[in-house]
Every structure is written in C-alpha cells, then in structure tokens.
Amino acid sequence: MNELPQQLVNGLLLGSMYGLVAIGYTMVYGIVQLINFAHGEIFMVGAFGAITVHLYVLPDGTSMWIALPLMLIGAMIASVLVAIGAERFAYRPLRGAPRLAPLITAIGLSLALQQAIWAFYPEAKSKLPFPQIEGGPFSIGGATIQTGDIFLIVAAPISMAFLAYFVMRTRTGRGMQATAQDPDTAKLMGVNTDRIIVIAFALGAVFAAVGGVASGLKYGQIDFKMGFILGLKAFTAAVLGGIGNIYGAMIGGVVLGVVETLATAYIADIPGLDQFGSQSWAEVWAFILLILVLLFRPQGLLGERVADRA
C-alpha cells in the first residue's frame, strides 16, 4: 500500500498518453466512421520528427527549455504531413468503398510507415535516445514525478480542452459536427466536407505528435515499433470511453492506464496469480477491461454524444 500513490501517478501518466492518441482516433471515427489503425504510427512519426529537429537542426548543447517548443513544432509538422497524405492518397479514394477496404488499408499503411522509418531513418534499427528536460525529479504526496512527466500531465488536459472548445465553439467545429451527423446534407448546406475531414486528420495528428514527444520525454528513448501497441491501446481507450466522445477518449485512456498499472503491480502479490502480474500481461489486462465494458456497457463509459463528435 505504500506504493499506491506512485502506482496511481504512473497509471495517470500512462493513461494521459493513451488519451492524447485516443482523441485523434475518436475525431476521425466520429466524422468518417474510419478506424485509422495507422494513427499509432503517426504518433511514432511525431517522435521521430521531434528528434530530427534536435539532432539535425538545433546546435549542440541547446537547452531543452529552448529546444522543446521547436521539437514540438517539428513533431507536429511531420505527423500532420503524414496524416494529410494518408487521408488524400490512401483513404479518400476508398471513401465510398465497403468498410473492410479502408480498414485493411489502414493496417497496411501502419506496417508501411514502420518499415519506412526502419529502412530510411539513420540508426532507426536500434532504439534512439531522446533528450531529457533538465531538473527533477520531484516528490509530491509520496509519489515521484520526473520533469518530463510534468509535460505530459499539462499537455493532456490542455489538448482535450482545446479540442472540445474548437469543436463546440468555432465555425469549423460546427462543420465537423454537421459532417459527423450527415455528410451529404452538410455538403448541400455549403460545408466543404473534404476540407473538414482533412482538418480532422490534421488535428488528430497534432495531438498524436504531442503524445510522441511526451513518450520520448517519459521513457528516454524512441523506436520505429513504439506506435503499434500504443495505437491499439489508444483505440481501446477511445472505445472504452465512448467512441466519438472527446471527454470519453481521455477518461477511457486514464482508466485504462490506471487499471493496467495497478494490475501489473499488485496481481503478482496474490497467491497463485504471480505469473499474471508481469509486464507482459499488461496488454492482456487492458483488453480484458475492454471486453468487460463492452459486455455490460457497449456504448462506453460516457457513451457517444453527437455534440462531442469530431
């Protein structure tokens, strides 16, 4: 029990990262009903965009307090370009096709992006060290928080609040709501649905890029496979909270992160269940939670709210 505050903080941090990627999933699905399984790789591309700025653009010895904003911009540019390219050349031609076709395309694009980074990015065949923010760690309420973790704790709620405001209060956000409800009618009313869909992909990529930078700061390294499992868990978080619901995606991520962390930490202490508490079982407990929620509440924890679809 003495470790409980630390485990809760670990779960909150992990869940915040899931939530950052999950709100991108929920935006795209809310508008075009597409499960973009390549979204995890957009998260990975963002991390590589950030480290590219640090290695090849900034002078050696640049303080991370100066470098971090520029690395974030580089991450966002890389992720947005890949997301817009995917929408234009991979998904748009299949918009009227049966749902299985874009789903298979998304899986293929996910593998293609992994292999592209592996083949063409310098030294990507091994884990790349990610620069860290100076200072810390800090002890708060019996839990230790690294400086990089503070970035994640701040970025996740700000991203969620920004997206909610954008969808509910801006003209483009209202266009997103209209496109999500009925794209054909929205087009007749003068909404440029192609532009709306591109903006949804781009915004989702921005949040995935922030998550990629946060992952590098948290774990101190990145690699070309980092987006695959995290993307699956982010999709799980989106479904868990209520696919199409912005707040649900973030809450689903936090719940998933906390459950996964506590299960990994404490199940091993139960007699006879010690083999189920290893880190290799973390993914299993995440999907067990998803199955239970879908069995008893198929619409997710918060349900799908049309006003929050994006």
C-alpha positions in Angstrom: 0.0 0.0 0.0 2.9 2.3 0.5 3.5 2.2 -3.2 -0.1 3.0 -4.1 0.4 6.8 -4.7 3.3 6.1 -7.0 1.3 3.5 -8.9 -1.7 5.8 -9.3 0.6 8.5 -10.6 2.2 6.0 -13.0 -1.3 5.0 -14.2 -2.4 8.6 -14.7 0.7 9.4 -16.7 0.3 6.3 -18.9 -3.4 6.9 -19.3 -2.8 10.5 -20.3 -0.6 9.3 -23.1 -3.2 6.9 -24.3 -5.8 9.7 -24.1 -3.7 12.0 -26.3 -3.7 9.5 -29.1 -7.2 8.3 -28.4 -8.8 11.7 -29.1 -7.3 11.6 -32.6 -8.9 8.2 -33.1 -12.3 9.5 -31.9 -12.2 12.6 -34.2 -11.6 10.6 -37.3 -14.1 7.9 -36.5 -16.7 10.4 -35.5 -16.6 12.0 -38.9 -15.8 9.3 -41.5 -16.5 6.2 -39.4 -12.9 5.0 -40.1 -10.8 3.1 -37.6 -7.4 4.6 -38.5 -5.1 1.9 -37.3 -2.2 3.9 -38.7 -2.7 6.5 -36.1 -0.2 4.9 -33.8 2.4 5.2 -36.5 1.5 8.9 -36.8 2.3 9.1 -33.1 5.7 7.4 -33.8 6.4 9.7 -36.8 5.9 12.7 -34.5 8.5 11.4 -32.0 11.0 11.0 -34.9 10.1 14.5 -36.2 11.0 15.9 -32.8 14.3 14.1 -32.5 15.2 15.1 -36.1 14.9 18.8 -35.0 17.1 18.1 -32.0 19.8 16.2 -33.9 20.0 18.0 -37.3 18.5 21.5 -36.8 19.5 22.7 -33.3 23.1 23.5 -32.3 24.8 21.1 -30.0 24.3 21.9 -26.3 20.9 23.7 -26.8 19.0 23.8 -23.6 15.9 21.6 -23.6 13.8 24.5 -22.4 14.6 26.2 -25.7 14.7 23.1 -27.8 11.4 21.6 -26.6 9.0 24.1 -28.3 10.9 23.7 -31.6 10.9 19.9 -31.2 7.1 20.0 -30.7 6.7 22.1 -33.9 8.9 19.6 -35.8 6.8 16.7 -34.4 3.6 18.3 -35.4 4.8 19.1 -38.9 5.9 15.5 -39.5 2.7 14.0 -38.1 0.4 16.3 -39.9 2.1 15.8 -43.3 1.9 12.1 -42.9 -1.8 12.2 -41.8 -2.8 14.5 -44.6 -1.0 12.4 -47.1 -2.7 9.3 -45.8 -6.1 10.9 -46.0 -5.6 12.2 -49.5 -3.9 9.2 -51.2 -5.0 6.2 -49.1 -8.4 6.9 -47.5 -10.2 9.4 -49.8 -10.2 7.1 -52.9 -11.9 4.4 -50.7 -14.5 6.7 -49.1 -17.4 5.1 -50.9 -15.9 1.5 -50.7 -17.1 -1.1 -48.2 -15.7 -0.5 -44.7 -13.4 -3.5 -44.9 -11.3 -1.9 -47.6 -10.2 1.3 -45.7 -9.7 -0.9 -42.6 -7.2 -3.2 -44.4 -5.6 -0.1 -46.0 -5.1 1.4 -42.5 -3.4 -1.8 -41.3 -1.2 -1.8 -44.4 -0.3 1.8 -44.0 0.7 1.2 -40.4 3.1 -1.5 -41.4 4.4 0.6 -44.3 5.2 3.6 -42.1 7.0 1.3 -39.6 9.2 -0.1 -42.4 9.8 3.3 -44.0 11.3 4.6 -40.7 13.2 1.4 -40.1 14.7 1.5 -43.6 15.4 5.1 -44.2 15.9 6.9 -40.9 19.5 6.9 -39.7 20.2 4.4 -36.9 16.4 3.7 -36.5 17.2 -0.1 -36.4 18.0 0.4 -32.7 16.4 2.5 -30.0 17.3 6.2 -30.2 18.0 8.1 -27.0 15.6 11.0 -26.6 16.8 14.3 -25.0 15.6 15.0 -21.5 14.5 18.1 -19.7 16.9 19.3 -17.0 15.8 19.2 -13.4 13.8 17.0 -11.1 12.7 14.5 -10.0 10.0 16.0 -7.7 8.3 14.3 -4.8 4.6 15.0 -4.3 2.4 13.2 -1.9 4.6 10.2 -1.7 5.0 9.9 -5.4 8.0 10.7 -7.5 7.4 12.7 -10.8 10.1 13.3 -13.4 10.3 16.6 -15.2 9.3 15.0 -18.5 6.2 13.7 -16.7 5.1 17.2 -15.9 5.0 18.0 -19.6 2.6 15.1 -20.1 0.3 16.0 -17.2 0.0 19.5 -18.5 -0.3 18.7 -22.2 -3.1 16.1 -21.9 -5.9 18.2 -20.3 -4.9 21.3 -22.3 -5.2 19.3 -25.6 -8.6 17.9 -24.5 -9.9 21.3 -23.5 -8.7 22.9 -26.7 -10.3 20.3 -28.9 -13.6 20.5 -27.0 -13.6 24.3 -27.4 -12.7 24.0 -31.1 -15.5 21.6 -31.8 -18.2 23.3 -29.8 -17.3 27.0 -30.3 -15.8 27.5 -33.8 -17.3 27.6 -37.2 -15.1 24.7 -38.4 -16.1 22.7 -35.3 -19.7 23.1 -36.1 -18.9 22.0 -39.6 -17.3 18.9 -38.1 -20.5 18.2 -36.1 -22.6 18.6 -39.2 -20.4 16.3 -41.2 -20.4 13.7 -38.5 -24.2 13.7 -38.3 -24.9 13.7 -42.1 -22.1 14.4 -44.6 -24.4 14.5 -47.6 -26.8 17.1 -46.0 -23.8 19.1 -44.7 -22.4 19.3 -48.2 -25.8 20.5 -49.5 -25.8 23.2 -46.8 -22.4 24.5 -48.1 -20.0 22.7 -45.8 -16.8 21.6 -47.5 -16.7 18.1 -46.2 -13.4 17.2 -47.8 -11.8 20.2 -46.0 -13.4 19.2 -42.7 -12.1 15.7 -43.0 -8.6 16.9 -43.7 -8.7 19.2 -40.7 -9.9 16.3 -38.5 -6.9 14.2 -39.6 -4.6 17.1 -39.1 -5.8 17.9 -35.6 -5.6 14.2 -34.6 -2.1 14.2 -35.9 -1.2 17.2 -33.8 -2.3 15.5 -30.6 -0.5 12.3 -31.6 2.7 14.3 -32.1 2.4 15.8 -28.6 2.0 12.3 -27.3 5.0 11.1 -29.2 7.2 13.9 -27.7 5.7 13.1 -24.2 6.6 9.4 -24.7 10.2 10.3 -25.6 10.5 12.5 -22.5 8.9 9.8 -20.3 10.9 6.8 -21.4 14.1 8.5 -22.7 14.1 6.6 -26.0 12.1 6.0 -29.1 12.0 3.3 -31.8 10.1 2.5 -35.0 7.8 0.0 -33.3 6.7 2.3 -30.5 3.4 3.2 -32.1 1.8 -0.2 -32.9 0.9 -1.4 -29.4 0.2 2.1 -28.1 -2.1 2.7 -31.0 -4.1 -0.4 -30.2 -4.3 0.7 -26.6 -5.4 4.2 -27.6 -8.1 2.7 -29.8 -9.1 0.6 -26.8 -9.3 3.8 -24.7 -11.5 5.5 -27.3 -13.9 2.6 -27.3 -13.8 2.3 -23.5 -14.7 5.9 -23.0 -17.3 6.0 -25.9 -16.0 6.2 -29.4 -16.8 9.7 -30.8 -16.7 11.3 -27.4 -13.8 13.7 -26.8 -14.0 13.6 -23.0 -14.7 9.9 -23.1 -11.5 9.2 -25.0 -9.4 10.9 -22.4 -11.2 9.4 -19.5 -11.0 6.0 -21.1 -7.3 6.5 -21.5 -6.8 7.4 -17.8 -9.0 4.4 -16.7 -7.1 2.1 -18.9 -3.7 3.3 -17.7 -4.6 3.1 -14.1 -6.1 -0.4 -14.4 -3.1 -1.6 -16.4 -0.6 -0.2 -13.9 -2.4 -1.5 -10.8 -2.9 -4.9 -12.3 0.7 -5.2 -13.2 1.9 -4.0 -9.7 -0.5 -5.9 -7.5 -1.8 -9.1 -9.1 1.7 -10.7 -8.7 1.2 -10.4 -4.9 -1.9 -12.6 -5.0 -1.1 -16.3 -4.2 -1.3 -18.4 -7.3 -1.6 -15.4 -9.7 2.0 -14.2 -9.6 2.6 -15.2 -13.3 -0.3 -12.9 -14.3 1.3 -9.8 -12.8 4.3 -9.4 -15.1 4.7 -6.5 -17.6 4.0 -8.9 -20.5 0.4 -9.3 -19.1 -0.2 -5.6 -19.2 -1.8 -5.7 -22.6 -3.9 -8.6 -21.6 -5.5 -6.8 -18.7 -6.2 -3.8 -20.9 -8.2 -5.9 -23.3 -9.9 -7.8 -20.5 -11.1 -4.4 -19.2 -12.4 -3.5 -22.7 -14.3 -6.8 -23.1 -16.0 -6.3 -19.7 -17.0 -2.8 -20.6 -18.4 -3.8 -24.0 -20.3 -6.7 -22.3 -22.1 -4.5 -19.8 -22.0 -1.1 -21.4 -21.4 -1.4 -25.2 -21.6 2.4 -25.7 -18.6 3.0 -23.5 -18.3 4.7 -20.1 -19.6 8.1 -21.2 -21.5 6.9 -24.3 -21.4 8.6 -27.7 -22.6 12.2 -27.6 -23.2 13.8 -31.0 -22.3 17.2 -29.8 -18.8 15.9 -28.9 -18.2 14.0 -32.1 -15.2 15.2 -34.0 
